[in-house]
Amino acid sequence: MFKGSIRNRLIILLLVVTVLPFGTSIIITYYHTKEAFKDLVVQNNSNLLYQGKINMESYLTELNGLTLSLYNNPDFINYMRAPHKEDNYLTLGIVRNILQTVLYAEENIRRVEISFADENQLITVSKRSNVVFSNTVTDKYQDLYEKAEKSPNNMYFDTKGLSHGTIYLHRALRNVPSEEVLAYITLEIATEKILDLSTNLYNSENEQFFILSSEGELIYNSMNTVMEEEEWIQQIVKEDVVAHDQFEWRGDDFHGVIMYEQISPTVGGWLLVKRVPYTSLYDNAFTVTKINILFGVVGLTLVILSTLFVSFKITSPIRVLMQNIKQVEKGDMKVQFDSLGKDEIGVLGERFKQMMEKINHLINREYRLEIENKTNQLRALQSQINPHFLYNALQSIGTVALKNNVPQIYTLITHLSKIMRYGMNMEEEIVPLKKEINYIRAFFLLQKERFANRFEYELNIEEEAMDVPVPKMILQPIIENYFKHGFDGGNEIGSITVEGSVEDNELILIVKDNGVGVSEQRLLDIYRHLKNEVRFPKENDGTHIGLKNVYMRLKLYYGESASLKVDNRKEGGWIVTISIPTSSTKEVGMK
């Protein structure tokens, strides 16, 4: 109906005029800025990686320098040339001092070991033991010694234990200036500092860092996962590799830029590699684009809201009236809308609403009167038929029970008949306590028949209290509440006691049971419910409706002169105490 309306056409036009240039601007801005941000991020990461290389190279050079420092002591060199001859105390002291100096020169060095090439002799010192001279030499480092000997720099880093927190630096000590190898020195080094230097070179949330040997073996992996041979590693360690470079990579598990720096070959030639995904490179560009989109959406929203405000201000009241008129035409007489303003359309809307309210009022009044009249007629008919029918039926059942020599059934029916007559008699509002007790006794006898030995009751009513008038059905709701919620009917014997006495011109009625009782918080909620301070949820409305009924009737008849108290018994169960002034009771009973 409204497809060709002015409002819809105006909204579509403004959306096209606003969204088209805005979207074009965002796309152009994004493509122009993302490459600039990418170059900036790559440059920053390259600078960081270069600084990391300097720090790592400096540390490894320091460790390598400790092994070269042995050449600065001629006595130690002479000892290595003939260790079996130089066994005097002074020479051995120099050896101990030199090895301990190397051991404690750097805090991460755990152990220093010297193995002589031609002599079956080994010298070891660690931070857990003194210098030990041994004639037992193992060949556990023999392959690594050969790699160090063949290396142009006479040294080799064994990094296989990096994942376990240890690396080893092996150096071949030659008899300079000849090429003869006198001994091999091994430094066992903790990797804490290497790992600290590595951790500062990447963001663990979105970047990856690796350390490779000059041959392409994986030394360190920030992802802590097992990696198979990767193509990008082969590209880095190719023959014409330069000391530092960067290239873009699109593989199965990574899309982004790979950059690397190579440490000097004199200290191992390690490759420090960093992988930065495109998501990180373009993150700033995405942020700028999101900001542009946000401002654009805000501006677009303001334009749309302004357009809608102007159009709705004029046409909305008329639409509301049209919709309500259609509802009335369909038979829905309920007109619900807010004020349409103070202009002519608003006045028209108010008059229309008032007219429909009057019509609805007249219709509802006539309908309710007719329903109420029919209901009253039905109730009157039921009140005439139901009691007589029930009494006659019960009497007939009792007669059959006597004829068939079943007096127990006759007794139970008699009790039930008393209960029904008492409850259906609407003419009495105030009765002597005697009638209420007879009714309760009949109720207990039926329950006794039902539960047999699993239920006991006791009625202790003083004769003076029997003739005191009380509101009808004042005890029954309390007692029935026990069977609903306090008595579980299990193996435990249920017990309830009703006591009545007159003390200081007050009738005191006490109902005690051995039921489950309630918590202190629940007891407080019951008191608040009785005083209308709180309302139970619907699922619990029926739990204490009887107590509420008794409480309200006491306040209706006696005001503040009467009271109802509910509490838990120490031995278990409930105790309900009702106090009624006998003077007020007599006055009420006479009305």
C-alpha positions in Angstrom: 0.0 0.0 0.0 2.8 2.4 0.9 5.4 1.3 -1.7 5.1 4.5 -3.6 4.7 6.8 -0.7 6.8 10.0 -0.4 8.4 8.8 2.8 9.8 5.6 1.3 11.1 7.4 -1.8 12.8 10.0 0.3 14.4 7.5 2.5 15.7 5.5 -0.5 17.1 8.6 -2.2 19.0 9.7 0.9 20.4 6.3 1.5 21.8 6.1 -2.0 23.2 9.6 -1.9 24.9 8.9 1.5 26.0 5.3 1.3 27.5 5.4 -2.3 30.1 8.1 -1.8 30.7 7.0 1.8 31.4 3.4 0.7 33.6 4.5 -2.2 35.6 6.7 0.2 36.2 3.9 2.6 37.4 1.5 -0.1 39.8 4.0 -1.6 41.1 5.0 1.8 41.6 1.4 2.9 43.7 0.4 -0.2 45.8 3.5 0.0 46.6 3.2 3.7 47.0 -0.6 4.2 50.3 -0.8 2.1 51.7 2.2 4.0 50.9 0.6 7.3 52.3 -2.7 6.1 55.6 -1.1 5.2 55.8 0.6 8.6 55.1 -2.5 10.5 57.6 -4.5 8.5 60.2 -1.8 9.1 59.6 -1.7 12.8 59.8 -5.5 13.1 63.0 -5.5 11.0 64.6 -3.0 13.3 63.5 -5.0 16.3 64.9 -8.2 14.8 68.2 -6.5 14.0 68.6 -5.2 17.5 67.8 -8.7 18.7 70.5 -10.1 16.5 73.0 -7.6 17.9 72.1 -8.6 21.5 72.2 -12.4 20.7 75.5 -12.0 18.8 77.0 -10.1 21.6 76.1 -12.7 24.1 77.3 -15.6 22.0 80.6 -13.7 21.3 81.0 -13.3 25.1 80.7 -17.0 25.6 83.1 -17.7 22.7 85.6 -15.3 24.1 85.7 -17.2 27.3 87.0 -20.3 25.5 89.6 -18.1 23.6 90.8 -16.6 26.9 92.7 -19.8 27.6 95.3 -18.7 25.0 96.2 -15.7 27.1 97.8 -17.9 29.8 101.1 -19.4 28.6 101.4 -21.7 31.6 98.0 -23.2 30.8 99.1 -23.7 27.1 102.3 -25.4 28.3 100.2 -27.7 30.5 98.0 -28.7 27.6 101.1 -29.5 25.5 102.3 -32.0 28.1 99.7 -32.6 30.8 101.4 -35.7 32.1 104.6 -33.8 32.9 103.1 -30.6 34.4 101.7 -32.2 37.5 103.3 -30.0 40.2 101.1 -28.2 42.7 101.7 -24.7 41.3 100.7 -25.7 37.7 97.6 -27.6 38.9 96.6 -24.5 40.9 96.8 -22.4 37.8 94.6 -24.9 35.9 92.0 -24.8 38.7 92.0 -21.0 38.8 91.6 -20.7 35.0 88.7 -23.2 34.8 86.9 -21.6 37.8 87.4 -18.2 36.2 85.7 -19.4 33.0 82.9 -21.1 35.0 82.0 -18.0 37.0 82.6 -15.5 34.3 78.9 -15.8 33.1 76.1 -16.8 35.4 74.4 -19.1 32.9 77.5 -21.4 32.6 76.8 -24.6 34.5 79.9 -26.7 33.7 83.3 -26.5 32.0 85.1 -29.6 30.7 88.5 -30.0 29.0 89.3 -33.3 27.2 92.9 -33.8 25.9 93.3 -35.0 22.4 96.2 -37.4 22.7 96.1 -38.0 26.5 93.5 -40.1 28.3 92.8 -37.2 30.7 89.7 -35.2 31.5 89.3 -32.0 33.6 85.8 -31.1 34.8 84.5 -28.3 37.0 80.9 -27.3 37.7 79.0 -25.0 40.1 78.1 -28.1 42.1 81.6 -29.6 42.4 85.3 -28.6 42.5 87.8 -29.1 39.7 88.1 -32.9 39.0 91.1 -34.5 37.2 90.1 -37.8 35.7 91.9 -40.5 33.6 88.6 -41.8 32.4 87.5 -40.2 29.1 84.2 -40.9 27.5 83.5 -40.4 23.8 80.0 -38.8 24.2 81.2 -35.5 22.6 83.5 -37.1 20.0 81.3 -36.3 17.0 80.8 -32.8 18.3 84.6 -32.3 18.8 85.1 -33.4 15.2 82.6 -30.8 14.0 84.4 -28.1 16.0 87.7 -29.2 14.6 86.5 -29.1 11.1 84.8 -25.7 11.6 86.6 -22.7 10.1 86.3 -21.0 13.5 87.3 -24.1 15.5 84.0 -24.0 17.5 80.6 -25.6 17.3 77.3 -24.9 19.2 75.3 -28.1 20.1 71.7 -26.9 20.4 69.9 -30.2 20.6 69.3 -29.7 24.3 67.8 -26.2 23.9 64.3 -27.5 24.6 65.6 -29.0 27.8 67.2 -25.7 28.9 70.8 -26.4 27.9 73.2 -25.8 25.0 76.9 -26.7 24.6 79.7 -24.8 23.1 82.6 -26.9 21.9 86.0 -25.5 20.8 89.1 -27.2 19.5 92.2 -25.8 21.2 95.1 -25.9 18.8 98.9 -25.7 19.4 99.2 -22.3 17.7 100.7 -21.6 15.2 100.5 -25.2 14.1 97.2 -27.0 13.3 97.8 -29.6 16.0 94.8 -30.0 18.3 95.9 -30.1 22.0 92.5 -30.4 23.7 88.8 -29.7 23.4 86.9 -27.4 25.8 83.1 -27.7 26.4 80.9 -25.1 28.1 77.5 -26.3 29.3 75.3 -23.2 29.2 71.7 -22.6 30.6 69.4 -21.1 28.0 67.6 -18.6 30.2 69.2 -15.6 28.7 68.8 -16.9 25.1 65.1 -17.5 25.7 64.8 -14.0 27.3 66.4 -12.4 24.3 64.1 -14.3 22.0 60.9 -13.5 23.9 61.5 -9.8 23.5 61.6 -10.1 19.7 58.0 -11.1 19.0 54.4 -10.8 20.2 53.3 -14.3 21.3 49.6 -13.6 20.5 49.9 -13.0 16.7 53.6 -13.5 15.7 56.0 -16.4 15.4 59.7 -16.6 16.1 62.3 -19.2 15.2 66.1 -19.8 15.6 67.7 -21.8 12.8 71.2 -23.1 12.5 73.2 -22.1 9.4 72.3 -25.5 7.9 68.6 -24.9 8.5 68.1 -27.0 11.6 65.3 -25.8 13.9 66.9 -24.6 17.2 64.0 -22.7 18.7 60.3 -22.5 17.9 58.0 -20.1 19.7 54.9 -22.2 19.0 56.3 -25.2 20.9 55.1 -27.6 18.2 56.8 -30.2 16.1 57.4 -28.8 12.6 58.3 -30.8 9.6 60.7 -29.5 7.0 59.2 -26.3 5.7 59.7 -24.8 2.2 60.3 -21.3 3.6 63.2 -22.6 5.7 64.9 -24.0 2.5 64.4 -20.6 0.9 66.2 -18.9 3.8 69.2 -21.2 3.9 69.8 -21.4 0.1 73.4 -20.9 -1.0 73.1 -17.2 -2.0 71.5 -16.3 1.4 72.3 -12.8 2.6 72.8 -11.7 6.2 69.3 -10.2 6.4 66.3 -10.2 4.1 62.5 -10.4 4.0 59.9 -11.9 1.7 56.2 -12.5 1.5 55.0 -16.1 1.9 51.7 -17.8 1.2 51.7 -21.4 2.5 49.2 -23.9 3.8 49.5 -22.7 7.4 50.8 -19.1 7.1 50.1 -16.0 5.0 52.3 -13.0 5.7 55.9 -11.6 5.7 59.0 -13.6 6.8 62.0 -11.6 7.8 65.4 -12.9 9.2 68.8 -11.8 10.5 71.9 -13.9 10.5 74.4 -13.9 13.4 78.1 -13.7 12.5 79.4 -17.1 11.4 82.2 -16.7 14.0 79.7 -17.5 16.7 77.6 -20.1 15.0 75.9 -18.3 12.2 72.4 -18.7 13.7 69.4 -17.3 11.8 66.8 -15.3 13.7 63.5 -15.6 11.8 60.2 -13.8 12.5 56.9 -14.5 10.8 54.3 -11.7 10.9 50.9 -12.6 9.4 48.9 -10.3 7.2 46.3 -9.8 9.9 49.0 -8.1 12.1 50.4 -6.1 9.2 47.0 -4.7 8.2 45.7 -4.4 11.7 46.3 -0.6 11.8 44.7 -0.2 8.4 41.7 -2.2 9.6 41.5 0.1 12.7 41.5 3.2 10.6 38.9 1.7 8.3 36.7 0.8 11.3 37.0 4.4 12.6 36.0 5.7 9.2 33.1 3.3 9.0 32.0 4.2 12.6 31.9 7.9 11.8 30.2 7.2 8.5 27.6 5.1 10.2 27.0 7.8 12.8 26.6 10.4 10.1 24.4 8.1 8.1 22.3 7.3 11.1 21.8 11.0 11.8 20.7 11.6 8.3 18.2 8.7 8.4 16.9 9.8 11.8 16.4 13.3 10.6 14.6 12.1 7.5 12.4 9.7 9.5 11.6 12.4 12.1 10.4 14.9 9.5 8.3 12.3 7.5 6.9 10.5 10.6 6.0 13.8 12.3 3.6 14.5 9.5 2.3 11.1 8.4 2.5 8.9 11.5 -0.6 10.3 13.2 -2.7 9.7 10.1 -1.3 6.2 9.8 -2.2 5.4 13.4 -5.8 6.6 12.9 -6.1 4.5 9.8 -4.8 1.4 11.5 -7.2 1.8 14.4 -10.1 2.4 12.1 -9.2 -0.8 10.3 -9.2 -2.7 13.6 -12.6 -1.4 14.5 -13.9 -2.5 11.1 -12.6 -6.0 11.8 -14.4 -6.1 15.2 -11.5 -5.2 17.5 -12.9 -2.4 19.6 -9.8 -1.9 21.6 -8.1 1.4 20.5 -4.6 1.8 22.0 -2.4 4.7 20.9 -0.6 7.6 22.6 -1.4 11.2 22.1 -1.0 12.3 18.5 -0.1 15.9 19.3 -1.9 19.1 20.0 -2.8 20.0 16.4 -6.0 19.2 14.6 -4.9 15.6 14.0 -4.2 15.2 17.7 -7.6 16.5 18.7 -9.2 14.2 16.2 -7.3 11.3 17.6 -8.4 12.1 21.2 -12.1 12.4 20.2 -11.9 9.1 18.4 -10.3 7.4 21.4 -12.9 8.8 23.8 -15.7 7.6 21.5 -14.4 4.1 21.4 -13.8 4.0 25.1 -17.5 4.9 25.7 -18.7 2.3 23.3 -16.4 -0.4 24.9 -17.7 0.6 28.3 -21.3 0.2 27.4 -20.7 -3.1 25.6 -18.7 -4.5 28.5 -21.2 -3.4 31.1 -24.1 -5.1 29.3 -22.1 -8.2 28.7 -20.8 -8.5 32.3 -24.3 -8.0 33.7 -25.7 -10.8 31.5 -22.8 -13.1 32.5 -23.2 -12.3 36.2 -26.9 -12.9 36.0 -26.4 -16.3 34.5 -23.7 -17.2 37.0 -25.9 -16.3 40.0 -28.7 -18.4 38.6 -26.4 -21.4 38.3 -24.9 -20.9 41.7 -28.4 -20.7 43.3 -29.4 -23.9 41.5 -26.2 -25.7 42.6 -26.6 -24.5 46.2 -30.1 -26.1 46.3 -29.2 -29.3 44.6 -25.6 -30.2 45.7 -26.0 -30.4 49.5 -29.3 -32.3 49.5 -28.0 -34.7 46.8 -24.7 -35.4 48.7 -26.5 -35.8 52.1 -29.0 -38.2 50.6 -26.3 -40.1 48.7 -24.2 -40.5 51.9 -27.2 -41.6 53.9 -28.1 -44.2 51.3 -24.4 -45.5 51.3 -24.5 -45.7 55.2 -27.8 -47.7 55.1 -26.3 -50.2 52.6 -23.2 -50.5 54.9 -25.4 -51.4 57.9 -27.5 -53.9 55.9 -24.3 -55.6 54.8 -23.0 -55.6 58.4 -20.1 -53.2 57.8 -20.4 -50.7 60.6 -16.9 -49.2 60.0 -18.0 -47.8 56.6 -21.1 -46.4 58.2 -19.0 -44.7 60.9 -16.6 -43.2 58.3 -19.6 -41.9 56.2 -21.1 -40.4 59.3 -17.8 -38.5 60.0 -17.7 -37.4 56.4 -21.3 -36.2 56.5 -20.6 -34.2 59.7 -17.6 -32.5 58.0 -19.6 -31.7 54.9 -22.6 -30.4 56.8 -20.4 -28.2 58.9 -18.4 -26.8 55.9 -21.5 -26.2 53.6 -23.6 -24.4 56.2 -23.2 -20.8 55.0 -25.6 -19.3 57.6 -23.2 -19.6 60.6 -20.1 -17.4 60.7 -19.5 -17.6 64.5 -19.9 -20.9 66.3 -19.2 -22.2 69.8 -15.7 -23.8 70.0 -17.5 -27.1 70.7 -18.8 -27.3 67.1 -15.3 -26.5 65.7 -13.8 -29.2 67.9 -16.4 -31.8 66.9 -15.7 -31.0 63.3 -11.9 -31.4 63.9 -12.5 -34.7 65.7 -14.4 -36.0 62.7 -11.6 -34.9 60.4 -9.0 -36.6 62.7 -11.0 -39.8 62.7 -11.0 -39.9 58.9 -7.3 -39.3 58.8 -6.8 -41.9 61.5 -8.6 -44.4 59.4 -6.4 -43.4 56.5 -3.0 -43.6 58.2 -3.9 -46.2 61.0 -0.9 -46.6 63.4 1.2 -44.0 61.5 -0.9 -41.1 62.9 -1.9 -40.0 66.4 -3.9 -37.0 67.6 -4.9 -35.5 70.9 -7.6 -32.9 71.8 -7.1 -31.2 75.1 -9.9 -28.6 75.5 -11.0 -27.2 78.8 -14.7 -27.2 79.5 -14.7 -23.5 80.1 -13.4 -22.9 76.6 -16.0 -25.2 74.8 -18.8 -22.5 74.8 -16.6 -19.6 73.7 -17.8 -18.4 70.3 -15.1 -18.4 67.6 -15.0 -17.8 63.8 -16.1 -20.9 61.9 -13.3 -23.0 60.3 -10.6 -21.2 62.4 -8.6 -24.5 63.1 -9.2 -26.6 60.0 -6.9 -24.7 57.6 -4.0 -24.9 60.1 -4.5 -28.7 60.7 -5.0 -29.4 56.9 -1.7 -27.5 56.3 0.1 -30.1 58.4 -1.2 -33.0 56.3 -0.2 -31.1 53.1 3.3 -30.0 54.1 4.3 -31.3 57.5 3.3 -35.0 57.6 5.1 -37.1 55.0 3.2 -40.3 55.7 6.4 -42.4 55.9 7.7 -44.7 58.6 7.7 -41.9 61.3 4.5 -41.6 63.3 2.7 -38.3 62.7 1.4 -36.5 65.7 -0.8 -33.4 66.2 -2.2 -31.9 69.4 -4.9 -29.3 69.8 -5.1 -27.4 73.1 -7.7 -24.9 74.3 -7.9 -22.8 77.4 -9.2 -19.5 78.8 -6.6 -17.3 80.5 -7.0 -13.7 81.6 -10.2 -13.2 79.5 -8.5 -14.6 76.4 -9.2 -17.9 74.5 -5.8 -19.6 73.8 -5.8 -22.2 71.0 -2.6 -24.1 70.4 -1.9 -26.5 67.5 1.3 -28.5 67.7 2.7 -31.1 65.3 5.9 -33.1 64.7 6.2 -32.2 61.1 9.2 -31.1 59.1 8.9 -27.4 60.1 10.5 -24.6 58.0 13.7 -22.6 57.9 14.1 -19.4 59.8 14.2 -17.4 56.6 11.0 -19.1 55.4 9.4 -18.4 58.8 10.2 -14.7 58.4 8.8 -14.7 54.9 5.5 -16.2 56.2 5.1 -13.4 58.8 5.8 -10.8 56.1 3.3 -12.6 53.8 0.6 -12.5 56.6 1.2 -8.7 56.9 1.1 -8.2 53.1 4.8 -7.1 53.2 5.7 -9.7 50.6 4.0 -12.0 48.1 5.0 -15.6 47.6 5.7 -16.7 44.0 2.8 -18.3 42.2 4.2 -21.8 42.6 4.1 -21.3 46.5 0.9 -19.3 46.8 -1.0 -22.4 48.0 1.5 -23.3 50.7 0.3 -20.9 53.4 -3.0 -19.6 52.0 -4.8 -21.2 54.9 -2.7 -19.3 57.5 -3.3 -16.1 55.6 -7.1 -16.8 55.6 -7.2 -17.4 59.3 -5.0 -14.3 60.0 -7.2 -12.0 57.9 -10.5 -13.3 59.5 -9.0 -12.7 63.0 -8.1 -9.1 62.1 -11.5 -8.6 60.4 -13.5 -9.7 63.6 -11.2 -8.6 66.4 -8.7 -6.1 64.9 -5.5 -5.9 66.9 -7.0 -7.6 69.9 -6.4 -11.0 68.3 -3.1 -12.6 67.3 -1.7 -15.5 65.4 1.9 -16.7 66.0 3.8 -19.4 64.1 7.1 -20.9 65.2 9.3 -24.0 65.0 9.3 -26.4 67.9 12.7 -27.3 69.5 11.8 -31.0 69.2 10.7 -30.6 65.6 7.5 -29.5 63.8 5.3 -26.4 64.1 3.4 -24.7 66.8 0.6 -22.2 65.9 -0.9 -20.1 68.7 -4.2 -18.2 68.4 -5.3 -15.7 71.0 -8.9 -14.3 70.9 -10.3 -11.9 73.6 -13.4 -13.6 75.1 -15.2 -10.2 75.6 -15.0 -9.3 71.9 -15.9 -12.9 71.0 -19.2 -12.7 72.9 -20.0 -9.4 71.2 -19.2 -10.9 67.8 -21.2 -14.0 68.5 -24.3 -12.0 69.3 -24.3 -10.0 66.1 
